[in-house]
Amino acid sequence: MGAALARAALDEARTANLRVLATCPFIAGWIARHPEYQDLLYQSRSRVSD
């Protein structure tokens, strides 16, 4: 059930041209096991440092 929900949510994000910040351990692990979804991961582009 979780895999079906993860796939549906990520497919919706892709359709909406959104990026995903995977804070949920299940979603983060699922994406790690499915490299075809890794392009959806949010990548911080900020070069600001403390």
Secondary structure per residue as TSV (DSSP state, phi and psi in degrees):
chain	resnum	aa	ss	phi	psi
A	1	M	-	360.0	-44.8
A	2	G	H	-61.2	-40.1
A	3	A	H	-64.4	-39.6
A	4	A	H	-65.1	-41.2
A	5	L	H	-66.0	-41.8
A	6	A	H	-61.4	-47.8
A	7	R	H	-61.8	-44.3
A	8	A	H	-63.2	-44.3
A	9	A	H	-64.5	-42.5
A	10	L	H	-70.6	-35.9
A	11	D	H	-64.3	-39.1
A	12	E	H	-63.9	-41.8
A	13	A	H	-61.0	-42.5
A	14	R	H	-64.1	-44.2
A	15	T	H	-59.9	-38.2
A	16	A	T	-85.5	3.6
A	17	N	T	58.1	43.0
A	18	L	-	-104.7	160.2
A	19	R	-	-108.4	154.5
A	20	V	B	-116.1	130.2
A	21	L	-	-101.3	99.8
A	22	A	-	-81.9	84.9
A	23	T	-	-87.2	-19.2
A	24	C	S	-78.6	125.1
A	25	P	H	-58.2	-34.8
A	26	F	H	-65.3	-48.7
A	27	I	H	-64.3	-43.0
A	28	A	H	-60.2	-44.4
A	29	G	H	-66.4	-38.7
A	30	W	H	-64.6	-44.2
A	31	I	H	-63.7	-39.0
A	32	A	H	-61.3	-32.6
A	33	R	H	-86.9	-7.3
A	34	H	-	-128.9	82.9
A	35	P	G	-58.8	-19.8
A	36	E	G	-68.5	-10.8
A	37	Y	G	-106.5	-2.9
A	38	Q	G	-67.3	-20.7
A	39	D	G	-68.8	-13.8
A	40	L	G	-83.3	-13.6
A	41	L	B	-66.3	135.1
A	42	Y	-	-67.3	132.3
A	43	Q	-	-120.2	118.9
A	44	S	-	-66.3	130.1
A	45	R	-	-104.8	5.2
A	46	S	-	-72.8	138.9
A	47	R	-	-108.9	13.0
A	48	V	-	-75.8	133.9
A	49	S	-	-131.5	164.0
A	50	D	-	-72.1	360.0
